[in-house]
Structure formats: C-alpha cells, structure tokens
Amino acid sequence: MDQPFFTISFEYEIVSGSLSVSLSAEIEMTGIDSCYVRNIRRLNSNESPLLPVLQLKKLAGTWVHADGDKESNISKTIGHAIEVYLKDSTKSRSEVKDR
C-alpha cells in the first residue's frame, strides 16, 4: 500500500520572539494521525538534514513524539504545519499525492 507523501514549510522559533528559521520537511503519513518526518532542512536548501527522522502521532489533539508520547516545540510546530497543509490543500488525506 502506498503511503501519502508531501512537503511542508514552516517557521521554527529557536529563541521565542527573536530568532527563527524557515524550514521544510518531507511528510510520510502512516495513518490518519501518524507520520514520519524526514529531511528537515532550511527552506530551499540541499544541505544535509538538520535532524534525524522523527516519528510523530496525534494524541488527544496534540502532536507528540511516537516513541515517548511527549510534546516538544518541534513536534507541535510540525504538527501544526501538517494540519494547515491538509486543510489548505482542500484535499482529503486519501487525495494527498502518493509517491
């Protein structure tokens, strides 16, 4: 079964209110509310990923790391960007482009 893939862009605050970076990431949805996040890198960059692959899931309305059910700034930011992408794309999850 093919899994839906898409790319998101988001602003990640390193220092709240004073330092942020524009990032992009490849998302592989593995279920309705779970995904792998790959190739987190600066927007429009071909550099090596800044973080390892993350596995996230939505738990009680909050995006958390699947390996410990803990929320972090990056899981919350990426989760929000996923939600915005899916809502703004006017596509249902089943219509997201398959790779």
Secondary structure, 3 states (H helix, E strand, C coil): CCCEEEEEEEEEEEECCCEEEEEEEEEEEEECCEEEEEEEEECCCCCCCCCCCEEEEEECCEEEECCCCECCHHHHHHHHHHHHHHHHCCCCHHHCCEC
